[in-house]
Amino acid sequence: MELVTQITIDSRYCGPPGSGNGGYVCGRIAQYLGNSAQVRLHAPVPLNKSMKLLRQENGNLHLMDEDQLIATGQTDNVEISLIPKISFEQAENSAKHCRGLHFHPFPECFVCGPDREQGDGLRIFPGPVDQEVSEKPLVAAPWIPHVSLADDNAKVLPEFIWAALDCTGSFAIDFSADKVLVLGQFSVNLSQSINADEKCVVWGRLNRVEGRKHYCSTAILNGNQKLCGKGEAIWIAIR
């Protein structure tokens, strides 16, 4: 296998305590695969430790922590039907009812942790959307990306869009202290860039449940209600 690069996940980008946020990690790997990719997480992602990203002969990627396989990635197409349009104002109202503001299994999560400060974490708090928009459990949140998440042209870096799409889906699942979930697999297609300080809407939808596996769709709309990214995730109940 060919060495592509070394990847280190800074502690700022944590998810569960002591490990990297799944969506952010997937996004870091996906930048070497293109705008449409699938990443599977095989083990908790260590923080502040250099890992090797290796490319196989077939083009797939392996993220390795010494001899342990952490994640695999490959190109993939993402198809989502019936993408609802949710206004920024609707998302603001939904966020007021986010269950994570009252109970959160990982309150310091980079994406959705309520204990993170503005400008440090993404502070995305998805709440339930009126069922007239979707027959399946649907949540939405407003998101105005901080300038620190953008490049020199004020375009939000792709790994942060992956991160925003990630956690949002989990809030469509009925999690609790007795039902904690982690990301197992994530497929994302990015179609348009997003500007820093742009009023975006992120939504997530639970599609089906198979045992411990929960299948969710997510999408992000920019300030003009244009689709910028969409994802399909498999969340695994670990208890």
BELTACOR-V591238 format. One record per backbone hydrogen bond with DSSP energy under -1.0 kcal/mol. NH is the residue of the N-H (numbers start at 1). CO is the residue of the C=O. If there is no record, write none. Layout:
BEGIN
<<NH;CO> <NH;CO>>
END
This chain:
BEGIN
<<2;55> <4;53> <5;53> <7;51> <13;10> <15;19> <19;16> <20;45> <21;13> <25;21> <26;22> <27;23> <28;24> <29;25> <30;26> <31;27> <32;29> <33;30> <34;30> <37;188> <38;74> <39;186> <40;72> <41;184> <42;70> <43;70> <48;9> <51;7> <52;64> <53;5> <54;62> <55;2> <56;60> <59;56> <61;73> <62;54> <63;71> <64;52> <65;68> <68;65> <70;63> <71;63> <72;40> <73;61> <74;38> <76;36> <91;87> <92;88> <93;89> <94;90> <95;91> <97;94> <98;95> <101;98> <102;99> <103;99> <109;106> <110;14> <113;109> <115;107> <116;113> <120;117> <121;117> <122;110> <124;111> <127;140> <129;138> <133;130> <139;204> <140;127> <141;202> <143;200> <149;146> <150;147> <151;155> <154;151> <156;194> <157;149> <160;157> <161;157> <162;158> <163;159> <164;160> <165;161> <166;162> <167;163> <169;166> <172;169> <173;170> <175;173> <176;179> <179;176> <182;236> <184;234> <185;234> <186;39> <187;232> <188;37> <189;230> <190;35> <191;228> <192;228> <196;154> <197;145> <198;195> <200;143> <200;198> <201;221> <202;141> <203;219> <204;139> <205;217> <206;137> <207;215> <208;215> <210;213> <213;210> <214;235> <215;208> <216;233> <217;205> <218;231> <219;203> <220;229> <221;201> <222;226> <225;222> <228;220> <229;220> <230;189> <231;218> <232;187> <233;216> <234;185> <235;214> <236;182> <237;212> <238;180>>
END
